[in-house]
Amino acid sequence: MQVEIRGLERLSFRERQVVVLKESGRSNQEVAARLGLSPSTVATLYHRARTKGYNVVVVLPGEILGLGEDDTEGELK
């Protein structure tokens, strides 16, 4: 499984850091401690990033879904 965050180029460096950590399931308090910020600053940065728009995409190989490579070849392009 691979996770991609698309649209990060629209975000500031700090917003990118917050988004990656928040989308990894960390709380505002955990992100704040890791980055040396207050939890309210983390919340503000995360909100600002969400308004700029980005997408979290999970890429799953066919095998995880019970589909072999032969089953999906040529269909998903």
Backbone as a chain_set.jsonl record, in Angstrom:
{"seq": "MQVEIRGLERLSFRERQVVVLKESGRSNQEVAARLGLSPSTVATLYHRARTKGYNVVVVLPGEILGLGEDDTEGELK", "coords": {"N": [[0.844, -1.18, 0.0], [0.485, 2.21, -0.758], [0.627, 5.599, 0.164], [-0.325, 8.702, -1.017], [-0.029, 12.217, -1.002], [-1.589, 14.537, -2.672], [-1.24, 17.707, -4.231], [0.347, 19.093, -2.533], [2.12, 21.041, -3.328], [0.884, 23.459, -3.246], [0.977, 24.249, -0.656], [2.562, 25.764, 2.227], [5.864, 25.155, 3.607], [5.697, 24.546, 6.389], [2.963, 24.027, 6.619], [2.866, 21.715, 5.06], [4.36, 19.953, 6.663], [2.653, 19.732, 8.897], [0.32, 18.689, 7.707], [1.197, 16.157, 6.738], [1.834, 14.861, 9.154], [-0.629, 15.036, 10.569], [-2.379, 13.671, 8.791], [-1.316, 11.226, 9.094], [-2.414, 10.341, 11.33], [-1.869, 11.544, 13.754], [-2.424, 13.49, 16.731], [-3.331, 16.973, 17.405], [-1.845, 17.789, 19.612], [0.288, 15.949, 19.628], [1.525, 16.544, 17.167], [2.194, 19.201, 17.633], [4.066, 18.964, 19.737], [6.089, 17.571, 18.426], [6.887, 19.373, 16.423], [7.482, 21.654, 17.791], [5.536, 23.604, 18.275], [2.505, 25.359, 19.258], [-0.559, 23.66, 20.135], [-2.779, 25.069, 19.132], [-1.685, 26.546, 17.048], [-0.994, 24.482, 15.337], [-3.574, 23.557, 14.711], [-4.534, 25.809, 13.326], [-2.741, 25.916, 11.119], [-3.326, 23.463, 9.916], [-6.033, 23.806, 9.252], [-5.79, 25.97, 7.456], [-4.297, 24.739, 5.438], [-6.129, 22.82, 4.565], [-8.063, 24.456, 3.409], [-6.717, 25.33, 1.189], [-6.619, 23.118, -0.325], [-5.944, 19.769, -0.913], [-5.317, 16.324, -1.653], [-5.637, 13.135, -0.229], [-4.475, 10.119, -1.246], [-4.835, 6.676, -1.521], [-2.969, 4.11, -2.754], [-3.472, 0.988, -3.922], [-2.136, -2.17, -4.609], [-3.331, -4.602, -6.978], [-3.246, -7.189, -5.934], [-3.766, -7.018, -3.194], [-6.456, -6.572, -3.168], [-7.37, -8.931, -4.023], [-7.067, -9.306, -6.69], [-5.289, -10.441, -9.389], [-2.298, -9.566, -11.254], [-2.724, -10.216, -13.934], [-5.473, -10.058, -14.111], [-6.075, -7.344, -14.067], [-4.633, -6.135, -16.011], [-4.19, -3.718, -18.435], [-6.713, -2.655, -18.007], [-6.902, -0.613, -16.075], [-5.889, 2.11, -16.71]], "CA": [[0.0, 0.0, 0.0], [1.213, 3.471, -0.843], [-0.219, 6.76, 0.413], [0.164, 9.918, -1.656], [-0.762, 13.45, -0.721], [-1.502, 15.341, -3.902], [-1.552, 19.118, -4.058], [1.222, 19.687, -1.517], [2.861, 22.179, -3.871], [0.14, 24.68, -2.905], [1.111, 24.498, 0.776], [3.861, 26.204, 2.744], [6.653, 24.071, 4.186], [5.15, 24.206, 7.698], [1.669, 23.386, 6.374], [3.164, 20.352, 4.591], [4.742, 19.148, 7.822], [1.457, 19.49, 9.694], [-0.576, 17.807, 6.952], [1.737, 14.797, 6.726], [1.693, 14.281, 10.492], [-2.049, 14.896, 10.887], [-2.963, 12.626, 7.954], [-0.769, 9.968, 9.588], [-3.213, 9.986, 12.488], [-1.398, 12.166, 14.998], [-3.271, 14.551, 17.291], [-2.727, 18.308, 17.405], [-0.854, 17.837, 20.682], [1.465, 15.197, 19.184], [2.171, 17.323, 16.106], [2.762, 20.391, 18.276], [5.271, 18.566, 20.469], [7.122, 17.175, 17.455], [7.35, 20.522, 15.639], [7.777, 22.789, 18.662], [4.48, 24.602, 18.097], [1.369, 25.175, 20.15], [-1.652, 22.931, 19.47], [-3.652, 25.986, 18.385], [-0.987, 26.857, 15.791], [-1.165, 23.293, 14.495], [-4.952, 23.588, 14.215], [-4.616, 26.883, 12.336], [-2.011, 25.501, 9.925], [-4.077, 22.366, 9.289], [-7.227, 24.412, 8.648], [-5.349, 26.757, 6.31], [-3.91, 23.783, 4.391], [-7.341, 22.198, 4.022], [-8.757, 25.412, 2.543], [-5.946, 25.412, -0.056], [-6.949, 21.905, -1.057], [-5.025, 18.681, -1.201], [-6.012, 15.049, -1.626], [-4.917, 11.969, 0.252], [-4.807, 9.018, -2.14], [-4.25, 5.393, -1.16], [-2.755, 3.3, -3.948], [-3.423, -0.417, -3.533], [-1.904, -3.119, -5.703], [-4.454, -5.509, -7.207], [-3.148, -8.391, -5.115], [-4.404, -6.755, -1.9], [-7.893, -6.65, -3.386], [-7.688, -10.248, -4.555], [-6.974, -9.257, -8.143], [-3.933, -10.663, -9.86], [-1.865, -8.627, -12.299], [-3.354, -10.599, -15.203], [-6.88, -9.658, -14.08], [-6.246, -5.906, -14.226], [-3.733, -5.636, -17.06], [-4.824, -2.987, -19.529], [-8.016, -2.104, -17.657], [-6.847, 0.532, -15.165], [-4.878, 3.068, -17.173]], "C": [[0.883, 1.235, 0.0], [0.223, 4.605, -0.62], [0.443, 7.969, -0.231], [-0.676, 11.095, -1.184], [-0.54, 14.351, -1.92], [-1.936, 16.766, -3.622], [-0.68, 19.789, -3.009], [1.964, 20.916, -2.028], [2.164, 23.506, -3.58], [0.341, 25.1, -1.452], [2.494, 25.014, 1.129], [4.583, 25.0, 3.345], [6.054, 23.611, 5.513], [3.79, 23.534, 7.555], [1.867, 21.949, 5.898], [3.519, 19.446, 5.755], [3.504, 18.759, 8.638], [0.53, 18.507, 8.992], [-0.077, 16.364, 6.994], [1.547, 14.135, 8.092], [0.225, 14.064, 10.868], [-2.695, 13.771, 10.084], [-2.393, 11.247, 8.289], [-1.456, 9.542, 10.874], [-2.777, 10.598, 13.801], [-2.334, 13.295, 15.43], [-2.566, 15.9, 17.183], [-1.624, 18.405, 18.45], [0.432, 17.106, 20.28], [2.249, 15.958, 18.119], [2.866, 18.538, 16.71], [4.062, 20.055, 18.99], [6.408, 18.241, 19.508], [7.724, 18.372, 16.736], [7.693, 21.739, 16.492], [6.803, 23.937, 18.492], [3.426, 24.417, 19.173], [0.285, 24.386, 19.404], [-2.582, 23.842, 18.673], [-3.003, 26.411, 17.059], [-1.106, 25.69, 14.824], [-2.569, 23.283, 13.89], [-5.126, 24.64, 13.128], [-3.939, 26.484, 11.029], [-2.762, 24.405, 9.171], [-5.335, 22.909, 8.595], [-6.857, 25.191, 7.388], [-4.991, 25.834, 5.136], [-5.141, 23.156, 3.748], [-8.093, 23.154, 3.099], [-8.028, 25.588, 1.209], [-6.161, 24.182, -0.92], [-5.767, 20.985, -1.284], [-5.833, 17.401, -1.1], [-5.098, 13.965, -1.097], [-5.41, 10.792, -0.589], [-4.092, 7.766, -1.66], [-4.177, 4.559, -2.434], [-2.568, 1.856, -3.495], [-3.109, -1.282, -4.745], [-3.077, -4.091, -5.796], [-4.436, -6.727, -6.308], [-3.837, -8.21, -3.763], [-5.917, -6.913, -2.016], [-8.323, -7.996, -3.954], [-7.7, -10.291, -6.067], [-5.526, -9.491, -8.542], [-3.575, -9.656, -10.928], [-2.541, -8.94, -13.621], [-4.804, -10.131, -15.275], [-7.078, -8.182, -14.393], [-5.419, -5.337, -15.364], [-4.518, -4.973, -18.174], [-6.139, -2.34, -19.165], [-7.942, -0.803, -16.878], [-5.77, 1.502, -15.583], [-5.508, 4.388, -17.478]], "O": [[1.906, 1.283, 0.683], [-0.888, 4.579, -1.149], [1.627, 8.228, -0.016], [-1.886, 10.974, -0.994], [0.559, 14.858, -2.145], [-2.881, 17.005, -2.87], [-0.936, 20.932, -2.632], [2.395, 21.749, -1.23], [2.789, 24.564, -3.659], [-0.08, 26.188, -1.058], [3.472, 24.743, 0.432], [3.977, 23.951, 3.563], [5.917, 22.409, 5.741], [3.486, 22.584, 8.277], [1.115, 21.059, 6.294], [3.045, 18.313, 5.837], [3.337, 17.6, 9.018], [0.012, 17.587, 9.624], [-0.856, 15.448, 7.26], [1.143, 12.974, 8.169], [-0.125, 13.023, 11.425], [-3.477, 12.995, 10.632], [-2.91, 10.227, 7.834], [-1.123, 8.504, 11.446], [-3.27, 10.207, 14.859], [-2.95, 13.963, 14.6], [-1.368, 15.969, 16.907], [-0.589, 19.027, 18.211], [1.533, 17.582, 20.556], [3.478, 16.013, 18.159], [3.995, 18.863, 16.342], [5.049, 20.78, 18.862], [7.559, 18.599, 19.757], [8.925, 18.398, 16.465], [8.149, 22.752, 15.962], [7.189, 25.105, 18.555], [3.45, 23.433, 19.913], [0.218, 24.439, 18.176], [-3.117, 23.427, 17.645], [-3.699, 26.611, 16.064], [-1.297, 25.891, 13.624], [-2.733, 23.03, 12.696], [-5.789, 24.392, 12.121], [-4.499, 26.689, 9.952], [-2.826, 24.418, 7.942], [-5.652, 22.507, 7.475], [-7.537, 25.081, 6.368], [-5.338, 26.114, 3.989], [-5.19, 22.981, 2.53], [-8.694, 22.72, 2.116], [-8.646, 25.954, 0.209], [-5.907, 24.215, -2.124], [-4.723, 21.397, -1.789], [-6.92, 17.396, -0.521], [-3.928, 13.886, -1.47], [-6.607, 10.506, -0.637], [-2.884, 7.787, -1.42], [-5.185, 4.33, -3.103], [-1.621, 1.541, -2.774], [-3.745, -1.145, -5.79], [-3.739, -4.367, -4.795], [-5.492, -7.25, -5.951], [-4.431, -9.155, -3.243], [-6.577, -7.339, -1.068], [-9.483, -8.186, -4.321], [-8.274, -11.202, -6.663], [-4.632, -8.792, -8.065], [-4.448, -8.966, -11.454], [-2.899, -8.022, -14.36], [-5.313, -9.841, -16.357], [-8.12, -7.796, -14.922], [-5.513, -4.142, -15.644], [-5.399, -5.583, -18.781], [-6.651, -1.537, -19.945], [-8.833, 0.036, -17.005], [-4.805, 1.69, -14.842], [-4.816, 5.323, -17.881]]}, "num_chains": 1, "name": "protein.A"}
